[in-house]
């Protein structure tokens, strides 16, 4: 499906990417992660055919993205961090414009536009001007534009930046559904954006691919909070057992009399914080601490950074 072979990119004297190689199959969600300036956006622009590498090749279904754009352009959809939307257009006009650029035949245009609108949840705003939309709806329109022409590869650059928690949840759900049928590569420097989504992570540091990690689905479909409450252990255990969104609770060794600590786990989008706060408010119990425990992806990323860059020839 997608093959990246020894891709490097220099801007003058600055080495943005160095010998990046990997391959991806279809129906896969891959997280492209790294600190700001690691080379994520540069790599996505090269994958999308918007930027030529200094050396190396990118192929989609055996076709070179740089030298065979007429064959690869319809296969790739790209959502930049700042979507190129026209504020004066309506959403419908914007999508029709992109469909024509992507080569959708006129007789299929209306049907395809309807499919895009339904898939991305924007059917109710097709007649509104893009400039009047909320940030969340603009991101949805950007994703719909990236999906125009039904590409096989979808590239998303920081798709949840600036969104509120509800909008983030909606975009995450949309991305999760896309990855069931397409190759989705999602770039972010916020690791929790990928929790519960990707099962593979490509880690960039200073333009080099330092890790290509497979992530257990179990570890990414749940999250864990560390809670400390002013309550005895037996009462705390009963309280945690009656929180609907908590799938398991592990009491921690007692450190302070009258204070019980626990690790509580639930699905990634479960409202554990709200349920715990409401339960404690009913009993008048004080919440001493509530904080997230590092996800598996965070642990792997931090571990990879401390190991340093790979030796010559590694990726």
Backbone bond lengths (Angstrom), bond angles and torsions (degrees), N, CA, C in turn:
res aa  C-N    CA-C-N  psi(-1)  N-CA   C-N-CA  omega(-1)  CA-C   N-CA-C  phi
1 X - - - 1.470 - - 1.530 110.61 -
2 X 1.332 119.06 -71.79 1.464 122.95 179.30 1.515 108.74 -121.11
3 X 1.325 115.86 127.20 1.461 121.34 179.64 1.523 109.14 -128.41
4 X 1.315 116.28 124.07 1.466 123.01 178.73 1.516 107.40 -116.78
5 X 1.340 116.26 119.95 1.455 120.61 -172.93 1.526 111.17 -124.63
6 X 1.338 115.51 109.84 1.472 123.49 172.71 1.526 112.60 51.54
7 X 1.327 116.78 46.40 1.465 120.88 -178.99 1.531 110.58 -79.07
8 X 1.333 115.43 127.49 1.462 122.25 175.52 1.523 108.32 -129.65
9 X 1.344 115.91 153.87 1.460 120.91 177.67 1.519 109.53 -148.00
10 X 1.344 115.22 129.10 1.453 121.57 176.68 1.519 109.65 -120.35
11 X 1.329 115.68 137.58 1.454 122.29 170.24 1.520 106.36 -110.13
12 X 1.316 117.30 95.43 1.455 119.20 -173.96 1.517 110.05 65.62
13 X 1.329 115.67 -118.67 1.458 120.30 178.57 1.524 112.73 -92.05
14 X 1.329 116.37 -7.38 1.470 119.65 -177.38 1.522 110.70 -85.78
15 X 1.320 116.58 125.50 1.458 122.76 177.42 1.521 108.54 -91.19
16 X 1.336 116.76 101.52 1.463 120.86 -177.04 1.518 111.79 -81.72
17 X 1.338 117.12 -37.71 1.463 122.72 177.68 1.523 108.54 -137.14
18 X 1.336 116.26 146.89 1.462 120.11 -179.11 1.531 109.96 -140.65
19 X 1.327 115.86 110.63 1.473 123.26 172.22 1.533 112.87 50.95
20 X 1.312 117.06 52.30 1.464 121.77 178.49 1.527 109.22 -85.77
21 X 1.322 116.31 124.69 1.463 121.70 179.69 1.522 110.14 -137.07
22 X 1.328 116.58 135.37 1.460 122.18 172.51 1.523 107.77 -169.52
23 X 1.313 116.37 168.19 1.459 122.12 177.23 1.518 109.17 -138.48
24 X 1.332 116.45 145.95 1.470 121.44 -179.62 1.521 109.20 -132.99
25 X 1.335 115.07 148.92 1.444 120.85 176.10 1.518 111.20 -98.68
26 X 1.315 116.73 -173.26 1.454 121.20 179.15 1.525 110.69 -82.23
27 X 1.342 116.02 163.57 1.466 122.70 177.36 1.527 110.96 50.70
28 X 1.314 115.25 54.40 1.463 121.51 -179.31 1.523 108.29 -138.54
29 X 1.332 117.39 142.20 1.459 120.78 175.95 1.520 108.21 -113.48
30 X 1.315 115.22 113.24 1.458 122.41 -174.80 1.526 109.10 -111.96
31 X 1.318 116.45 127.24 1.452 121.41 175.64 1.523 110.36 -88.92
32 X 1.329 115.98 126.96 1.463 121.54 174.56 1.517 106.54 -104.57
33 X 1.337 116.43 108.49 1.456 119.46 -170.59 1.519 111.29 -125.19
34 X 1.306 114.30 157.59 1.450 121.46 179.69 1.512 109.07 164.66
35 X 1.309 115.92 164.15 1.446 120.33 179.09 1.523 110.21 -69.43
36 X 1.337 117.09 164.55 1.455 120.45 176.19 1.523 109.42 -56.25
37 X 1.345 116.29 133.14 1.449 120.36 -179.21 1.513 114.40 88.24
38 X 1.354 117.12 5.09 1.466 120.26 -177.79 1.524 112.60 -75.27
39 X 1.345 117.87 -17.19 1.456 121.62 -179.73 1.516 114.69 111.44
40 X 1.339 117.45 11.20 1.464 120.66 -175.08 1.532 111.98 -63.88
41 X 1.333 116.91 -50.11 1.463 119.98 -177.69 1.521 111.13 -66.67
42 X 1.322 117.21 -38.95 1.470 120.20 176.02 1.523 110.51 -58.27
43 X 1.329 116.89 -44.91 1.460 120.57 -179.95 1.518 111.13 -63.77
44 X 1.339 117.47 -43.40 1.461 119.75 179.78 1.523 111.30 -62.82
45 X 1.320 117.46 -40.63 1.457 120.36 178.51 1.523 111.84 -62.78
46 X 1.334 116.68 -35.24 1.460 120.63 176.81 1.525 110.22 -70.60
47 X 1.339 117.12 -42.75 1.464 120.50 178.07 1.528 111.18 -60.95
48 X 1.329 116.17 -35.67 1.466 120.72 -178.11 1.521 112.52 -79.94
49 X 1.335 117.48 -7.70 1.451 120.36 -178.56 1.507 113.79 81.04
50 X 1.329 117.79 12.19 1.459 121.64 179.82 1.525 112.36 -88.81
51 X 1.318 116.37 -12.40 1.455 121.64 -177.51 1.519 108.31 -142.32
52 X 1.331 116.55 133.13 1.465 120.10 -179.91 1.525 109.84 -84.51
53 X 1.329 118.43 135.33 1.462 119.95 174.75 1.521 110.70 -72.20
54 X 1.319 116.14 156.46 1.467 119.76 173.87 1.520 110.16 -70.84
55 X 1.312 116.08 -32.43 1.461 122.10 174.97 1.520 108.26 -158.15
56 X 1.343 116.00 163.92 1.454 120.31 -179.09 1.516 112.23 94.83
57 X 1.322 115.77 172.81 1.463 120.87 -176.53 1.515 111.44 -135.51
58 X 1.334 115.09 153.32 1.463 123.70 172.17 1.516 107.31 -127.72
59 X 1.322 116.71 126.80 1.458 121.36 179.66 1.521 110.39 -125.98
60 X 1.317 115.79 141.94 1.463 123.30 172.14 1.516 107.06 -121.46
61 X 1.311 116.38 120.77 1.465 122.12 -176.53 1.528 111.65 51.62
62 X 1.322 116.04 39.02 1.451 121.17 176.06 1.512 115.51 82.18
63 X 1.347 117.83 1.10 1.466 121.86 -179.70 1.526 109.79 -106.14
64 X 1.333 116.40 135.86 1.458 121.77 -177.47 1.523 110.18 -75.55
65 X 1.326 116.71 124.54 1.464 121.86 -176.58 1.520 111.47 -62.98
66 X 1.326 117.73 -36.94 1.465 121.47 -177.16 1.521 112.34 -77.50
67 X 1.343 117.16 -42.02 1.463 120.89 -171.68 1.527 113.78 -98.71
68 X 1.323 117.78 -12.35 1.458 120.55 178.56 1.531 110.54 -128.83
69 X 1.349 117.03 55.97 1.473 119.49 -174.98 1.521 113.71 -63.21
70 X 1.343 117.08 -30.08 1.467 119.32 -179.08 1.525 111.54 -65.34
71 X 1.350 116.48 -25.02 1.459 120.75 178.43 1.531 112.03 -90.98
72 X 1.342 117.52 -35.20 1.467 120.15 -172.81 1.525 113.52 -91.92
73 X 1.336 117.71 -25.56 1.466 119.34 -176.67 1.524 112.43 -57.24
74 X 1.346 119.08 -43.06 1.473 118.37 178.90 1.524 113.47 -67.95
75 X 1.335 117.22 -16.22 1.461 120.83 -176.40 1.525 113.23 -87.89
76 X 1.351 117.20 -10.07 1.458 121.35 -171.71 1.518 110.73 -123.15
77 X 1.345 116.49 129.82 1.452 122.39 171.79 1.504 109.60 -114.57
78 X 1.332 117.50 139.01 1.472 120.64 -173.13 1.523 110.75 -134.94
79 X 1.325 115.86 126.48 1.462 122.60 171.71 1.517 108.02 -109.34
80 X 1.355 118.67 103.70 1.467 120.01 175.81 1.523 110.83 -67.67
81 X 1.337 115.81 166.97 1.467 119.35 178.34 1.525 110.61 -58.88
82 X 1.332 117.16 -36.14 1.462 122.37 174.82 1.526 107.21 -114.74
83 X 1.336 117.54 97.03 1.465 120.34 -175.83 1.528 112.06 -57.67
84 X 1.319 115.48 138.54 1.462 120.12 179.42 1.514 111.26 -82.55
85 X 1.321 116.64 76.72 1.457 122.14 -178.18 1.529 110.11 -105.04
86 X 1.333 116.09 150.89 1.454 122.09 179.13 1.527 109.07 -100.20
87 X 1.328 116.18 110.44 1.464 121.09 -174.12 1.521 113.37 -61.01
88 X 1.346 117.22 -29.93 1.463 119.35 -176.11 1.529 112.81 -79.61
89 X 1.342 117.14 -14.20 1.462 120.79 178.47 1.513 111.22 -82.89
90 X 1.339 116.18 155.05 1.452 118.98 166.66 1.527 107.80 -77.15
91 X 1.313 116.11 165.22 1.464 119.71 178.78 1.524 110.38 -59.97
92 X 1.331 116.47 -43.11 1.454 120.08 179.14 1.517 112.27 -61.11
93 X 1.339 116.51 -42.51 1.465 120.45 178.69 1.521 111.22 -64.39
94 X 1.332 116.03 -40.41 1.465 120.53 178.84 1.529 110.55 -59.97
95 X 1.319 116.36 -46.64 1.459 119.94 -177.31 1.530 111.78 -70.47
96 X 1.326 117.97 -35.84 1.463 119.95 176.23 1.526 110.35 -63.84
97 X 1.317 115.99 -39.97 1.463 120.98 178.51 1.528 110.65 -60.64
98 X 1.340 116.32 -45.76 1.468 120.08 -179.31 1.526 110.48 -68.50
99 X 1.324 116.99 -39.01 1.467 119.80 178.67 1.525 110.88 -58.80
100 X 1.328 116.85 -39.86 1.461 119.45 179.42 1.529 110.81 -68.12
101 X 1.342 116.63 -38.35 1.458 119.59 176.51 1.523 111.31 -63.19
102 X 1.348 116.09 -34.64 1.461 120.69 -178.73 1.526 112.90 -83.63
103 X 1.332 117.31 0.27 1.458 119.67 174.99 1.511 114.97 84.14
104 X 1.331 118.28 19.10 1.465 120.12 176.05 1.527 108.15 -69.19
105 X 1.317 117.26 126.58 1.463 120.55 -176.47 1.530 110.09 -67.10
106 X 1.342 117.91 143.75 1.475 121.28 -174.40 1.518 114.26 -52.89
107 X 1.332 117.48 -39.64 1.472 119.01 -176.71 1.529 112.68 -69.10
108 X 1.343 117.29 -17.62 1.469 120.95 178.71 1.526 112.91 -100.63
109 X 1.326 116.03 -2.72 1.460 120.59 -170.60 1.522 112.84 -62.04
110 X 1.328 117.84 -50.85 1.458 121.27 -176.86 1.526 111.31 -62.84
111 X 1.332 115.62 -43.45 1.463 119.15 179.06 1.530 110.73 -62.10
112 X 1.328 115.77 -45.52 1.461 120.20 -178.32 1.526 110.77 -65.43
113 X 1.323 116.93 -41.02 1.467 120.30 178.85 1.522 110.49 -61.45
114 X 1.335 116.35 -40.87 1.459 119.61 178.08 1.517 111.85 -63.19
115 X 1.334 117.17 -39.67 1.461 121.17 177.61 1.526 111.19 -63.82
116 X 1.327 116.83 -42.67 1.463 121.06 178.50 1.528 110.96 -62.01
117 X 1.328 115.44 -44.52 1.463 120.30 -178.39 1.517 111.55 -63.51
118 X 1.341 116.30 -41.61 1.463 119.98 179.77 1.525 110.80 -67.85
119 X 1.320 116.89 -43.61 1.458 121.13 -176.85 1.521 112.00 -64.65
120 X 1.329 117.75 -36.48 1.467 121.65 -176.10 1.529 113.35 -99.94
121 X 1.330 117.76 0.75 1.464 120.69 175.67 1.512 114.72 71.48
122 X 1.339 117.40 37.15 1.475 119.64 -178.33 1.529 111.79 -121.12
123 X 1.326 117.84 15.26 1.465 120.50 -177.35 1.523 111.95 -59.59
124 X 1.337 116.61 -29.77 1.468 120.04 -176.59 1.526 113.19 -82.65
125 X 1.335 118.58 -2.92 1.467 119.77 -179.27 1.528 111.89 -123.66
126 X 1.325 118.33 15.43 1.460 121.03 -176.90 1.526 112.54 -59.80
127 X 1.334 117.68 -28.66 1.464 120.66 -177.13 1.537 112.41 -98.33
128 X 1.314 117.06 4.95 1.475 120.04 177.65 1.516 110.53 -92.79
129 X 1.328 115.99 151.35 1.458 120.23 178.08 1.521 109.78 -72.36
130 X 1.319 115.60 140.22 1.461 121.09 -178.76 1.528 110.59 -57.98
131 X 1.321 117.67 -38.05 1.465 121.42 -177.99 1.507 114.25 -65.33
132 X 1.337 117.62 -15.73 1.463 121.65 -179.40 1.524 113.08 -98.34
133 X 1.328 117.10 3.52 1.456 120.30 -176.43 1.525 111.49 -85.69
134 X 1.340 115.54 155.50 1.458 121.09 172.83 1.522 109.33 -71.42
135 X 1.334 115.61 166.36 1.460 120.64 178.98 1.528 110.94 -57.99
136 X 1.322 116.53 -41.43 1.460 120.39 -179.26 1.517 112.25 -62.56
137 X 1.337 116.72 -43.92 1.459 119.48 179.42 1.529 111.13 -69.53
138 X 1.332 117.39 -34.19 1.471 119.57 176.96 1.534 110.42 -62.35
139 X 1.332 116.17 -39.61 1.458 118.74 177.45 1.523 110.83 -64.46
140 X 1.329 116.30 -39.09 1.461 119.89 178.25 1.537 110.63 -63.40
141 X 1.329 116.24 -42.34 1.463 119.56 178.12 1.528 109.95 -63.97
142 X 1.343 116.78 -39.49 1.458 120.34 177.43 1.517 112.03 -62.08
143 X 1.321 116.53 -40.41 1.470 120.01 177.78 1.524 109.98 -67.46
144 X 1.351 116.92 -41.14 1.468 120.12 177.47 1.522 110.29 -59.50
145 X 1.331 117.24 -41.32 1.469 120.87 178.01 1.521 110.82 -63.78
146 X 1.335 116.45 -38.47 1.468 120.14 178.57 1.522 111.39 -66.03
147 X 1.337 116.54 -27.62 1.466 121.02 -178.38 1.525 112.85 -89.24
148 X 1.336 117.32 -5.16 1.460 120.54 -179.87 1.526 110.17 -59.31
149 X 1.301 116.01 135.99 1.449 120.79 -177.61 1.509 114.02 84.61
150 X 1.327 117.32 1.21 1.466 123.23 178.17 1.526 112.49 56.15
151 X 1.347 117.92 61.09 1.470 120.92 -179.48 1.526 111.03 -70.03
152 X 1.322 115.12 158.36 1.465 120.69 178.65 1.525 111.60 -89.04
153 X 1.332 117.40 -23.74 1.463 123.07 -179.30 1.527 108.34 -120.26
154 X 1.335 117.11 128.29 1.464 121.94 179.74 1.527 108.14 -120.60
155 X 1.331 115.96 123.51 1.463 123.23 -179.15 1.524 108.72 -109.84
156 X 1.326 117.28 124.91 1.469 122.55 -176.87 1.517 109.27 -124.15
157 X 1.336 116.48 119.46 1.461 121.80 -178.47 1.526 109.78 -103.97
158 X 1.333 116.69 109.07 1.474 123.07 178.53 1.535 111.25 49.43
159 X 1.332 119.29 56.37 1.466 120.71 -173.17 1.520 115.31 -69.17
160 X 1.345 119.09 -15.81 1.474 119.88 -177.73 1.528 112.83 -106.88
161 X 1.331 117.65 7.62 1.464 120.40 -179.33 1.526 110.94 -60.91
162 X 1.319 116.41 128.32 1.462 121.91 175.78 1.509 115.20 81.47
163 X 1.331 117.82 3.83 1.464 120.09 -179.21 1.524 110.95 -90.23
164 X 1.346 115.87 154.29 1.451 119.62 175.26 1.530 108.98 -82.92
165 X 1.347 118.08 169.21 1.469 120.02 -175.03 1.524 114.65 -55.80
166 X 1.337 118.04 -38.51 1.457 120.73 179.49 1.526 110.25 -66.71
167 X 1.344 116.82 -44.00 1.460 120.57 179.29 1.519 111.27 -64.29
168 X 1.339 116.76 -38.70 1.467 120.65 178.28 1.526 110.13 -60.98
169 X 1.324 115.99 -43.76 1.463 120.01 -179.99 1.526 110.73 -61.74
170 X 1.344 116.86 -41.06 1.465 120.54 -179.37 1.530 111.06 -66.29
171 X 1.334 117.44 -43.29 1.464 121.00 -179.54 1.527 110.15 -67.34
172 X 1.334 116.89 -38.23 1.468 120.49 177.24 1.529 110.56 -60.27
173 X 1.310 116.53 -43.75 1.454 121.08 -179.86 1.528 110.75 -63.25
174 X 1.315 116.05 -40.63 1.457 120.79 178.18 1.526 110.95 -63.52
175 X 1.336 117.02 -44.89 1.466 121.29 179.65 1.526 110.65 -63.46
176 X 1.324 116.31 -40.85 1.466 121.02 178.80 1.525 110.72 -58.69
177 X 1.331 117.00 -42.15 1.464 120.75 179.75 1.528 111.15 -68.40
178 X 1.338 117.19 -38.44 1.465 120.55 179.90 1.522 111.56 -60.56
179 X 1.338 115.62 -39.29 1.464 120.35 -175.38 1.528 113.06 -70.38
180 X 1.320 117.34 -8.06 1.462 119.82 176.67 1.523 111.72 -73.75
181 X 1.342 116.59 -20.42 1.465 119.72 -175.55 1.521 114.00 -131.14
182 X 1.349 117.63 -7.78 1.453 120.69 -177.71 1.525 110.51 -135.27
183 X 1.339 115.69 161.96 1.452 120.37 168.66 1.519 107.60 -80.54
184 X 1.326 117.21 119.95 1.458 122.27 179.15 1.524 108.33 -117.43
185 X 1.319 116.26 125.63 1.461 121.73 174.16 1.517 107.40 -113.43
186 X 1.316 115.77 117.85 1.462 123.28 -173.05 1.522 109.53 -113.90
187 X 1.334 116.19 118.48 1.461 121.43 -179.72 1.523 110.68 -98.53
188 X 1.331 115.99 135.18 1.464 120.46 176.17 1.521 109.74 -162.49
189 X 1.335 116.09 154.98 1.468 120.24 170.82 1.525 109.75 -105.21
190 X 1.351 116.47 -0.21 1.462 121.62 177.14 1.521 107.22 -102.05
191 X 1.328 116.34 103.01 1.459 120.33 -170.48 1.521 112.93 -62.53
192 X 1.322 117.64 -31.84 1.464 119.37 -177.98 1.524 112.15 -68.89
193 X 1.350 117.75 -14.88 1.457 119.84 173.45 1.521 111.37 -62.07
194 X 1.350 116.42 -24.88 1.458 120.89 -174.87 1.523 112.87 -97.29
195 X 1.331 118.02 -12.60 1.456 120.75 -179.63 1.523 110.00 -59.14
196 X 1.319 115.75 132.21 1.447 120.50 179.33 1.511 114.12 78.72
197 X 1.349 117.88 0.28 1.454 121.44 -179.24 1.523 111.81 -113.32
198 X 1.337 116.58 -66.51 1.466 118.92 -171.75 1.519 111.93 -87.50
199 X 1.309 114.51 151.64 1.461 120.90 173.25 1.524 110.39 -115.32
200 X 1.333 115.31 8.46 1.456 121.29 176.74 1.514 108.50 -147.12
201 X 1.326 116.98 141.85 1.463 121.11 -179.80 1.523 109.86 -133.86
202 X 1.331 115.43 129.70 1.457 122.12 172.51 1.523 107.19 -102.76
203 X 1.328 116.94 120.13 1.459 121.68 -174.63 1.522 110.89 -105.27
204 X 1.324 116.04 120.43 1.458 122.08 177.60 1.519 110.29 -103.28
205 X 1.322 115.68 140.89 1.460 121.86 172.25 1.521 108.05 -143.85
206 X 1.332 115.25 122.16 1.466 121.31 -178.77 1.521 111.69 49.98
207 X 1.336 116.21 41.55 1.445 121.37 174.84 1.510 116.01 82.22
208 X 1.317 117.67 -0.55 1.462 120.50 179.65 1.523 110.21 -110.86
209 X 1.324 114.75 144.62 1.461 119.99 175.25 1.523 107.57 -82.48
210 X 1.348 116.51 107.65 1.463 119.33 -174.57 1.523 112.88 -95.26
211 X 1.323 117.73 -21.63 1.465 120.29 179.21 1.524 109.96 -150.33
212 X 1.316 115.37 143.18 1.463 123.74 170.57 1.521 105.10 -125.66
213 X 1.336 116.39 99.39 1.460 121.41 -168.40 1.518 112.40 -111.37
214 X 1.317 115.60 137.92 1.457 122.07 168.32 1.516 107.68 -92.06
215 X 1.317 116.73 134.11 1.461 121.50 -174.46 1.514 108.61 -116.55
216 X 1.334 116.32 133.77 1.463 119.95 -179.28 1.518 110.06 -64.38
217 X 1.322 115.73 133.77 1.461 120.11 179.02 1.514 111.08 -61.17
218 X 1.341 116.87 -36.17 1.457 119.28 -178.52 1.515 111.08 -63.25
219 X 1.308 116.57 -42.60 1.452 120.18 -177.23 1.507 113.01 -67.45
220 X 1.348 117.14 -22.85 1.443 119.49 -176.39 1.524 113.64 -101.99
221 X 1.314 118.27 -7.41 1.457 119.94 -179.87 1.521 111.58 -91.01
222 X 1.317 117.03 -6.27 1.463 121.52 -179.09 1.523 110.59 -128.33
223 X 1.310 114.66 163.62 1.463 120.16 172.40 1.516 108.60 -136.42
224 X 1.307 115.51 157.69 1.463 121.10 -175.85 1.515 110.02 -127.83
225 X 1.337 115.95 138.24 1.454 122.92 176.60 1.526 109.52 -115.91
226 X 1.312 115.50 144.61 1.465 120.67 172.04 1.526 107.76 -98.14
227 X 1.332 115.60 120.83 1.457 120.80 -177.98 1.522 110.42 -119.84
228 X 1.324 116.45 141.06 1.465 122.72 172.70 1.518 107.55 -131.08
229 X 1.351 115.38 124.26 1.455 119.81 -176.61 1.525 110.00 -130.51
230 X 1.333 114.30 151.63 1.467 120.37 -179.61 1.519 109.11 -82.65
231 X 1.346 115.31 77.92 1.454 121.34 -174.77 1.529 108.33 -157.81
232 X 1.309 116.76 150.00 1.452 120.95 176.84 1.515 111.84 -66.28
233 X 1.345 115.99 162.37 1.455 120.47 -173.37 1.527 112.83 -65.18
234 X 1.331 117.58 -43.76 1.466 119.60 -178.60 1.522 111.07 -64.49
235 X 1.341 116.17 -44.38 1.463 119.51 179.78 1.529 110.93 -65.16
236 X 1.335 116.41 -38.29 1.463 120.65 178.84 1.515 111.40 -64.65
237 X 1.321 115.79 -41.57 1.464 120.19 179.50 1.521 110.69 -61.50
238 X 1.345 116.37 -42.50 1.459 120.41 177.91 1.527 110.92 -63.38
239 X 1.343 115.97 -41.30 1.462 120.31 -178.36 1.528 110.80 -62.43
240 X 1.331 117.14 -46.89 1.466 120.58 -178.61 1.528 111.23 -63.85
241 X 1.320 116.60 -35.65 1.465 120.09 -179.10 1.521 112.15 -66.03
242 X 1.337 116.79 -23.27 1.462 120.43 -177.17 1.532 112.90 -99.15
243 X 1.336 117.42 9.09 1.465 119.88 174.38 1.533 107.92 -88.50
244 X 1.337 118.22 115.09 1.478 120.78 -173.07 1.523 114.34 -57.09
245 X 1.335 117.35 -34.30 1.464 119.11 -173.69 1.525 113.32 -86.53
246 X 1.337 118.15 -7.79 1.462 121.52 -179.15 1.525 109.13 -88.59
247 X 1.329 116.33 118.40 1.464 120.49 -179.62 1.524 112.05 -86.43
248 X 1.324 117.14 -27.36 1.470 120.41 174.76 1.520 109.28 -158.05
249 X 1.323 114.80 151.16 1.465 121.49 179.48 1.523 108.69 -136.00
250 X 1.311 116.14 129.24 1.463 122.32 -179.94 1.532 109.18 -115.62
251 X 1.339 116.36 112.72 1.459 119.61 178.99 1.524 109.47 -71.91
252 X 1.323 115.57 136.86 1.454 121.61 -179.65 1.526 110.11 -91.44
253 X 1.334 117.69 157.80 1.468 119.95 177.71 1.524 111.26 -55.58
254 X 1.338 114.71 139.05 1.465 119.78 -177.75 1.519 110.57 -67.98
255 X 1.345 116.00 134.29 1.467 121.33 178.16 1.526 111.56 -116.79
256 X 1.336 114.99 -37.85 1.458 120.51 -177.88 1.517 108.88 -127.42
257 X 1.345 118.33 127.63 1.466 120.06 178.95 1.525 111.46 -54.50
258 X 1.322 115.56 133.82 1.459 120.38 178.00 1.512 114.77 84.22
259 X 1.330 117.30 -4.27 1.469 121.70 178.66 1.527 108.49 -116.70
260 X 1.316 116.36 125.25 1.455 121.10 179.58 1.528 109.87 -113.06
261 X 1.329 114.88 129.42 1.456 120.11 176.54 1.514 110.00 -107.91
262 X 1.335 115.86 150.16 1.465 120.28 -179.12 1.510 110.00 -155.87
263 X 1.324 115.31 153.94 1.457 122.64 169.35 1.515 107.53 -103.53
264 X 1.321 117.00 116.21 1.462 120.76 -178.41 1.528 108.59 -111.04
265 X 1.319 115.39 136.26 1.459 121.59 -173.74 1.518 110.65 -125.60
266 X 1.334 115.39 140.25 1.458 121.77 175.72 1.509 109.43 -151.98
267 X 1.319 117.59 -179.61 1.459 120.47 178.27 1.525 108.97 -64.81
268 X 1.334 115.52 160.22 1.459 119.29 -170.82 1.522 112.60 -57.51
269 X 1.332 117.22 -39.59 1.462 119.95 -176.18 1.528 113.27 -95.69
270 X 1.333 117.46 9.09 1.468 120.35 -178.21 1.531 111.38 -68.14
271 X 1.327 117.80 140.31 1.474 121.65 -178.18 1.529 112.10 -83.12
272 X 1.330 118.13 55.78 1.465 120.52 -175.99 1.521 112.12 -63.23
273 X 1.333 117.24 -39.79 1.465 119.92 -179.07 1.525 111.28 -59.93
274 X 1.345 115.78 -46.80 1.462 119.47 -177.54 1.525 111.21 -65.67
275 X 1.322 116.75 -44.15 1.458 119.52 -178.78 1.527 111.45 -63.86
276 X 1.343 116.91 -40.66 1.460 119.68 179.79 1.523 110.80 -66.09
277 X 1.322 117.24 -43.75 1.468 120.87 179.94 1.525 111.34 -61.95
278 X 1.336 116.22 -41.99 1.465 119.89 179.88 1.527 111.21 -66.27
279 X 1.330 116.87 -40.87 1.462 120.34 179.87 1.520 111.00 -65.39
280 X 1.323 117.32 -41.27 1.464 120.65 179.96 1.523 111.47 -69.38
281 X 1.351 116.43 -35.16 1.470 119.62 179.03 1.524 111.07 -62.98
282 X 1.342 117.21 -35.88 1.464 120.64 -179.71 1.533 111.85 -66.61
283 X 1.327 116.46 -31.14 1.472 119.94 -178.25 1.517 112.72 -97.24
284 X 1.347 115.84 -5.80 1.465 119.44 -178.72 1.522 112.69 72.39
285 X 1.335 117.05 22.28 1.459 121.73 -178.01 1.523 110.69 -87.06
286 X 1.327 116.23 143.56 1.460 121.54 -178.09 1.530 110.08 -87.56
287 X 1.328 115.68 131.12 1.463 121.58 173.45 1.526 107.79 -88.84
288 X 1.325 116.40 114.15 1.459 120.81 -176.47 1.532 112.19 -84.80
289 X 1.329 116.06 -33.32 1.455 119.24 -177.11 1.522 109.88 -160.42
290 X 1.334 115.61 141.93 1.458 121.17 173.68 1.528 107.05 -150.64
291 X 1.310 116.77 113.07 1.457 120.37 -175.52 1.519 110.18 -145.99
292 X 1.336 117.19 148.72 1.471 119.93 179.44 1.525 111.88 -73.57
293 X 1.300 115.78 145.35 1.455 122.10 173.34 1.527 107.30 -91.84
294 X 1.306 117.03 140.19 1.462 120.99 -178.48 1.527 110.94 -51.25
295 X 1.327 115.50 136.01 1.455 120.16 176.24 1.519 109.99 -73.54
296 X 1.327 115.13 166.78 1.461 120.00 177.57 1.520 110.53 -59.37
297 X 1.345 116.55 -38.84 1.450 120.69 -178.45 1.522 111.08 -65.97
298 X 1.322 117.61 -40.92 1.463 120.54 176.88 1.521 111.25 -61.40
299 X 1.315 115.83 -43.68 1.462 119.65 179.50 1.526 111.03 -61.24
300 X 1.336 116.53 -43.83 1.455 120.93 -178.85 1.525 110.73 -65.96
301 X 1.330 116.20 -40.96 1.463 119.85 -178.29 1.526 111.00 -66.70
302 X 1.318 117.39 -46.89 1.455 120.66 179.81 1.517 110.91 -63.19
303 X 1.334 115.91 -37.66 1.457 119.80 177.89 1.523 110.79 -64.76
304 X 1.339 115.99 -40.74 1.465 120.01 -179.98 1.519 111.30 -64.77
305 X 1.317 117.45 -38.67 1.457 120.84 -179.90 1.528 111.54 -65.21
306 X 1.331 116.27 -37.87 1.461 119.00 -178.61 1.521 112.16 -72.98
307 X 1.334 116.27 -19.99 1.459 119.36 178.78 1.511 112.67 -76.78
308 X 1.352 116.29 -16.96 1.458 120.08 179.73 1.504 111.62 85.85
309 X 1.325 115.79 179.20 1.457 121.39 -178.01 1.520 109.90 -76.95
310 X 1.329 117.99 155.99 1.454 121.39 -175.71 1.521 112.00 -72.01
311 X 1.319 114.32 161.38 1.445 118.72 176.13 1.521 109.74 -72.97
312 X 1.332 115.91 165.63 1.456 121.29 -178.23 1.534 110.27 -54.25
313 X 1.346 114.04 129.84 1.460 118.76 178.17 1.499 113.55 96.47
314 X 1.345 118.79 -16.62 1.460 121.02 178.40 1.501 109.72 -87.22
315 X 1.362 114.82 158.77 1.458 120.29 172.54 1.499 108.90 -139.42
